[in-house]
Amino acid sequence: MATNIRDVAKAAGVSVATVSKVLNGYTTVNENTKERVLQFVKEMQFRPNSAARSLVGRRSMTIGIFLTTGLAHPFFTQILAGMEQALKSKGYDLIYLAQLSWNREYSFVRHCQSRNVEGVVVFGFQHEDMNFDELVESDIPTLFIDLDVHEGRAGYISSDNQAGTQQAVSYLAGLNHRRISFLSGNKDSYVSRHRQKGYRAGLTAAGLPYREEYVAEGDFTRETGYVAMGKLLALTERPTAVVCCSDMSAVGAMEAIHDAGLSVPEDISVIGFDDIEIARYVSPALTTVRQDMITIGRRSIELLDDLILDKKLPPPEAIVPTELIVRGSCGPANG
């Protein structure tokens, strides 16, 4: 492992100034020399501090984050904690690229350029919300969270939404549930689509039929979870269990079940997805699929740093495993 820039220069057979120019993005360095230096940087796990990396004044050592959901989003503090782990080790600063009015005419590229960021993390958007073409086609290294963009210099990271939901369905099938419903999120969102794939895969693995009427659409919120669960409860043959696309929609579903005079889990078992703090404190405590948001935050910065350092690197597609957390909201099928 290299401890300073001189170690890399000696190993690569070049001057310290050449290594500094490569790290700072100078285009005057011979391409073969640049590739050799970057290879030794990677092999020797060299992570220069911000002062060294900006030695010739060409690097800002700043990463931006676009976040539609705002700082109050229940995941953001965990994602930020994970980001901080990597930011400290790599010498970057992070700035929040706020915008009062997002729309499809908004220019991510101009905002990035105006703040002189070296790369950007995008979180909380859907494909239909914004026009990402300009950003993806630009030379700005970009890492999307929960949005499957992987072309040019833009990649993504997400939880294993499909496997997590499939595990939830399998767990309910193991409790002898045969009428398992699904409360989706926004139907066109990357997350909701993959969780619904997991729901169908779980049914298939358990030898259970897919029933269209057992799928109710929400948008990840408590309010739509309540409404969607009401529709499922109105079915002639109501489900005995429901897998929800988020913990908040699961909380809404549980309220609808209670308001209908039924009990969780005696009448209907409920599983959420996320494992936000409230999941432990509702009654009964919510069984849920936990996302490792600390790892997602940390890896998002690590992957972005790789893209910043190596312009030829293919865009990453990183999937982080989930974990089923069993609590009190599930029980054996009753009927």
Secondary structure, 3 states (H helix, E strand, C coil): CCCCHHHHHHHHCCCHHHHHHHHCCCCCCCHHHHHHHHHHHHHCCCCCCHHHHCCCCCCCCEEEEEECCCCCCCCHHHHHHHHHHHHHHHCCEEEECCCCCCCCCCCHHHHHHHHCCCEEEEECCCCCCCCCHHHHHCCCCEEEECCCCCECCEEEEEECHHHHHHHHHHHHHHCCCCCEEEEECCCCCHHHHHHHHHHHHHHHHCCCCCCHHHEEECCCCHHHHHHHHHHHHCCCCCCCEEEECCHHHHHHHHHHHHHCCCCCCCCCEEEEEECCHHHHCCCCCCEEEECCHHHHHHHHHHHHHHHHHCCCCCCCEEEECCEEECCCCCCCCCC
